[in-house]
C-alpha cells in the first residue's frame, strides 16, 4: 500500500507543486524614545457604553508614552 501511495503522489500534479512561500513580514519601525512627559500621548475611545444621565456613551482614554500615565 505504501508503494501505491508513493506512486499516486508522484503522479499527482498538485502534490508535486511546491508549497506557497509565506511573505516576509515588514520590519517594525521603532518609535523614538520620549524623554519629556506628555510630549506624545496615545488616545482611544471606549465604546459603546450605556448612556449616562447626561447622554454620554463614550470614554476618551489618553495615555502618556513617556510615563504610561492614564489621563
MDTraj code that builds the backbone (N, CA, C; nanometers):
import mdtraj as md
import numpy as np

residues = "UNK UNK UNK UNK UNK UNK UNK UNK UNK UNK UNK UNK UNK UNK UNK UNK UNK UNK UNK UNK UNK UNK UNK UNK UNK UNK UNK UNK UNK UNK UNK UNK UNK UNK UNK UNK UNK UNK UNK UNK UNK UNK UNK UNK UNK UNK UNK UNK UNK UNK UNK UNK UNK UNK UNK UNK UNK UNK UNK UNK UNK UNK UNK UNK UNK UNK UNK UNK UNK UNK UNK".split()
xyz = np.array([
    [0.0822, -0.1190, 0.0000],
    [0.0000, 0.0000, 0.0000],
    [0.0873, 0.1262, 0.0000],
    [0.2002, 0.1211, 0.0693],
    [0.2889, 0.2370, 0.0730],
    [0.3403, 0.2699, -0.0671],
    [0.3716, 0.1680, -0.1445],
    [0.4190, 0.1901, -0.2812],
    [0.3103, 0.2546, -0.3666],
    [0.1858, 0.2155, -0.3456],
    [0.0747, 0.2746, -0.4212],
    [0.0581, 0.4228, -0.3862],
    [0.0695, 0.4540, -0.2579],
    [0.0566, 0.5934, -0.2156],
    [0.1707, 0.6761, -0.2743],
    [0.2924, 0.6240, -0.2709],
    [0.4058, 0.6962, -0.3273],
    [0.3890, 0.7164, -0.4771],
    [0.3411, 0.6149, -0.5471],
    [0.3193, 0.6264, -0.6914],
    [0.2108, 0.7301, -0.7207],
    [0.1050, 0.7304, -0.6399],
    [-0.0019, 0.8281, -0.6595],
    [0.0511, 0.9695, -0.6385],
    [0.1286, 0.9888, -0.5327],
    [0.1825, 1.1219, -0.5032],
    [0.2783, 1.1686, -0.6119],
    [0.3567, 1.0779, -0.6690],
    [0.4480, 1.1145, -0.7777],
    [0.3718, 1.1532, -0.9039],
    [0.2545, 1.0941, -0.9252],
    [0.1756, 1.1225, -1.0450],
    [0.0830, 1.2428, -1.0268],
    [0.0584, 1.2832, -0.9056],
    [-0.0358, 1.3920, -0.8772],
    [0.0325, 1.5271, -0.9012],
    [-0.0241, 1.6068, -0.9927],
    [0.0358, 1.7371, -1.0228],
    [0.0302, 1.8305, -0.9026],
    [-0.0803, 1.8278, -0.8317],
    [-0.0940, 1.9158, -0.7149],
    [0.0082, 1.8793, -0.6072],
    [0.0341, 1.7493, -0.5903],
    [0.1306, 1.7053, -0.4887],
    [0.2730, 1.7467, -0.5252],
    [0.2999, 1.7669, -0.6529],
    [0.4349, 1.7997, -0.6976],
    [0.4639, 1.9495, -0.6913],
    [0.3616, 2.0311, -0.6775],
    [0.3829, 2.1752, -0.6720],
    [0.4429, 2.2132, -0.5369],
    [0.5361, 2.3061, -0.5365],
    [0.5939, 2.3483, -0.4083],
    [0.4907, 2.4255, -0.3266],
    [0.5072, 2.4205, -0.1985],
    [0.4176, 2.4943, -0.1091],
    [0.4383, 2.6439, -0.1314],
    [0.3315, 2.7221, -0.1259],
    [0.3486, 2.8674, -0.1447],
    [0.4354, 2.9262, -0.0342],
    [0.5177, 3.0199, -0.0744],
    [0.6072, 3.0848, 0.0213],
    [0.5297, 3.1899, 0.0995],
    [0.5501, 3.1922, 0.2291],
    [0.4865, 3.2938, 0.3123],
    [0.5609, 3.4250, 0.2923],
    [0.4873, 3.5357, 0.2790],
    [0.5568, 3.6637, 0.2629],
    [0.6342, 3.6997, 0.3897],
    [0.7463, 3.7616, 0.3695],
    [0.8290, 3.8046, 0.4823],
    [0.7630, 3.9285, 0.5431],
    [0.7346, 3.9270, 0.6728],
    [0.6702, 4.0442, 0.7328],
    [0.7636, 4.1650, 0.7303],
    [0.7039, 4.2803, 0.7147],
    [0.7814, 4.4043, 0.7135],
    [0.8411, 4.4270, 0.8520],
    [0.9602, 4.4812, 0.8586],
    [1.0204, 4.5055, 0.9905],
    [0.9436, 4.6140, 1.0654],
    [0.9430, 4.6027, 1.1955],
    [0.8782, 4.7037, 1.2782],
    [0.9644, 4.8292, 1.2827],
    [0.9002, 4.9418, 1.2801],
    [0.9717, 5.0685, 1.2879],
    [0.9687, 5.1141, 1.4334],
    [1.0840, 5.1229, 1.4974],
    [1.0835, 5.1619, 1.6390],
    [1.0415, 5.3077, 1.6557],
    [0.9655, 5.3321, 1.7608],
    [0.9271, 5.4688, 1.7936],
    [1.0439, 5.5366, 1.8640],
    [1.0632, 5.6644, 1.8386],
    [1.1724, 5.7339, 1.9082],
    [1.1446, 5.7398, 2.0577],
    [1.2519, 5.7401, 2.1349],
    [1.2370, 5.7490, 2.2797],
    [1.1818, 5.8857, 2.3173],
    [1.0906, 5.8847, 2.4109],
    [1.0287, 6.0083, 2.4574],
    [1.0819, 6.0353, 2.5973],
    [1.1442, 6.1489, 2.6171],
    [1.2008, 6.1801, 2.7474],
    [1.1189, 6.2780, 2.8284],
    [1.0365, 6.3553, 2.7609],
    [0.9587, 6.4588, 2.8290],
    [0.8157, 6.4093, 2.8456],
    [0.7649, 6.4063, 2.9694],
    [0.6267, 6.3626, 2.9880],
    [0.5289, 6.4487, 2.9079],
    [0.4306, 6.3834, 2.8528],
    [0.3227, 6.4447, 2.7746],
    [0.3704, 6.5081, 2.6446],
    [0.4899, 6.4695, 2.5992],
    [0.5359, 6.5128, 2.4674],
    [0.4577, 6.4374, 2.3599],
    [0.4247, 6.3125, 2.3892],
    [0.3457, 6.2311, 2.2966],
    [0.2464, 6.1501, 2.3783],
    [0.1212, 6.1512, 2.3340],
    [0.0172, 6.0729, 2.4007],
    [-0.0547, 5.9885, 2.2964],
    [-0.1147, 5.8807, 2.3419],
    [-0.1992, 5.7996, 2.2543],
    [-0.3410, 5.8074, 2.3081],
    [-0.4376, 5.8004, 2.2169],
    [-0.5776, 5.8141, 2.2555],
    [-0.6580, 5.6980, 2.1994],
    [-0.7642, 5.6640, 2.2707],
    [-0.8551, 5.5597, 2.2257],
    [-0.9924, 5.5890, 2.2833],
    [-1.0954, 5.5407, 2.2150],
    [-1.2325, 5.5549, 2.2629],
    [-1.2802, 5.4221, 2.3177],
    [-1.3392, 5.4255, 2.4367],
    [-1.4054, 5.3087, 2.4931],
    [-1.5525, 5.3274, 2.4582],
    [-1.6058, 5.2339, 2.3809],
    [-1.7436, 5.2482, 2.3367],
    [-1.8027, 5.1150, 2.3012],
    [-1.9252, 5.0985, 2.2783],
    [-2.0310, 5.1840, 2.3297],
    [-2.0616, 5.1444, 2.4732],
    [-2.0958, 5.2395, 2.5508],
    [-2.1339, 5.2184, 2.6903],
    [-2.2801, 5.2584, 2.7060],
    [-2.3453, 5.2128, 2.8106],
    [-2.4821, 5.2595, 2.8342],
    [-2.4819, 5.4115, 2.8527],
    [-2.5814, 5.4770, 2.7983],
    [-2.5878, 5.6233, 2.8088],
    [-2.5986, 5.6661, 2.9542],
    [-2.5223, 5.7701, 2.9859],
    [-2.5287, 5.8259, 3.1216],
    [-2.6518, 5.9158, 3.1315],
    [-2.6734, 5.9695, 3.2491],
    [-2.7869, 6.0597, 3.2694],
    [-2.7743, 6.1840, 3.1815],
    [-2.6507, 6.2213, 3.1474],
    [-2.6283, 6.3399, 3.0629],
    [-2.6170, 6.3034, 2.9152],
    [-2.6392, 6.1757, 2.8811],
    [-2.6395, 6.1339, 2.7408],
    [-2.5052, 6.0911, 2.6850],
    [-2.4039, 6.0789, 2.7694],
    [-2.2708, 6.0382, 2.7226],
    [-2.2643, 5.8861, 2.7121],
    [-2.2000, 5.8361, 2.6037],
    [-2.1849, 5.6912, 2.5887],
    [-2.0436, 5.6500, 2.5463],
    [-1.9493, 5.7417, 2.5486],
    [-1.8108, 5.7139, 2.5125],
    [-1.7184, 5.7642, 2.6228],
    [-1.6005, 5.7010, 2.6329],
    [-1.4958, 5.7490, 2.7228],
    [-1.3702, 5.7660, 2.6384],
    [-1.3105, 5.8839, 2.6419],
    [-1.1846, 5.9095, 2.5739],
    [-1.0724, 5.8789, 2.6719],
    [-0.9848, 5.7852, 2.6348],
    [-0.8723, 5.7465, 2.7198],
    [-0.7452, 5.7986, 2.6547],
    [-0.6624, 5.8658, 2.7324],
    [-0.5338, 5.9158, 2.6844],
    [-0.4239, 5.8579, 2.7733],
    [-0.3144, 5.8141, 2.7105],
    [-0.2016, 5.7563, 2.7839],
    [-0.0741, 5.8260, 2.7378],
    [0.0061, 5.8688, 2.8323],
    [0.1337, 5.9322, 2.8026],
    [0.2359, 5.8246, 2.7671],
    [0.3067, 5.8416, 2.6536],
    [0.4069, 5.7434, 2.6111],
    [0.5255, 5.7367, 2.7074],
    [0.5679, 5.8503, 2.7612],
    [0.6885, 5.8534, 2.8442],
    [0.6671, 5.7895, 2.9804],
    [0.5495, 5.8112, 3.0405],
    [0.5278, 5.7656, 3.1778],
    [0.4202, 5.6584, 3.1909],
    [0.3453, 5.6338, 3.0845],
    [0.2312, 5.5398, 3.0855],
    [0.1221, 5.5824, 3.1829],
    [0.1139, 5.7106, 3.2099],
    [0.0084, 5.7634, 3.2962],
    [-0.1188, 5.7771, 3.2139],
    [-0.2292, 5.7262, 3.2699],
    [-0.3595, 5.7398, 3.2053],
    [-0.4208, 5.8724, 3.2449],
    [-0.4806, 5.9386, 3.1482],
    [-0.5462, 6.0667, 3.1730],
    [-0.6961, 6.0449, 3.1605],
])
top = md.Topology()
chain = top.add_chain()
for i, resn in enumerate(residues, 1):
    res = top.add_residue(resn, chain, resSeq=i)
    for name in ("N", "CA", "C"):
        top.add_atom(name, md.element.get_by_symbol(name[0]), res)
traj = md.Trajectory(xyz[None], top)
